Amino acid sequence: MSHYIVGDIQGCFRELEALLSQVGFNPTVDSLWCVGDIVARGPNSRDALKFFYQNSGSVHTVLGNHDLNLMAVLLGFRKPNPKDKLDELLADEQRFAWLDWLRHQPLLKPLNSVKTVVAHAGIYPWWTLGEATKYANEVENVLAGEQFESCMQQLFGDSPKKWDSSLQEFDRYRFIVNAFTRMRYCSPDGELEFSKKDNPYQSSSQNSLKPWFNFWPESESRVVFGHWAALMGETRRQDVIALDTGCVWGQHMTLYNVESKTFFHQPAFSGK
């Protein structure tokens, strides 16, 4: 049995199929986790989401920001962005079954047997792994419960940008979700910065903002995340693995074998 984790798919389903064929993925014995963002911007979001839904016994995901946005669009709380190419998905008669499936997916997934934890954007460095798991569970229970729709109406926005354990209800949920699904840079005092998306190793700007993983302490558990295509997989750490390698932007999709620590790559197909 092998555990695989794949970077952001974002509707690039053909590349995912090619990767799984490359490694001989067997859904009866192997497992696959996605770091989130199954949908949006690529040409085949419907096929990608359908694949995860139909193979949910062995194929799993954590929630990404584009997945959450899709949920809000399906509920009628947000308008679809034409750049997300969701028309085919939004017209499918199974769309509400997919919505119900999505709202039961985790924000954070520990794979304890292989000492690995998966989150879309990473883990807020001022939380311990235990705290992060607790806070993720708080929001997961809300999304799966009776407050689902009211939570989705209040979930989007940049504020608050800094964690305080006294935060209540939707302010609290919004920060937790933003930390798990939108975080890239942080200030030394723990404030999230959402507008900066560049590669920190190529930037000439001098300021106090650092990638979140620069503040994350070394751990026995590997943190595997996506979301930050500009990194192209570079974190300069062995215990923090970045898997978004910009397939939807014409680069490649990356698959990681957790046991062997091996990376597999599939170049983006042309004609998106």
Secondary structure, 3 states (H helix, E strand, C coil): CCEEEECCCCCCHHHHHHHHHHHCCCCCCCEEEECCCCCCCCCCHHHHHHHHHHCCCCEEECCCHHHHHHHHHHCCCCCCCHHHCCHHHHCCCCHHHHHHHHCCCCCEEEEHHHCEEEECCCCCCCCCHHHHHHHHHHHHHHHCCCCHHHHHHHCCCCCCCECCCCCCHHHHHHHHHHHHHCCCEECCCCEEECCCCCCCCCCCCCCCCEEHHHHCCCCCCEEEECCCHHHCCCCCCCCEEECCCCHHHCCEEEEEECCCCEEEEEECCCCC
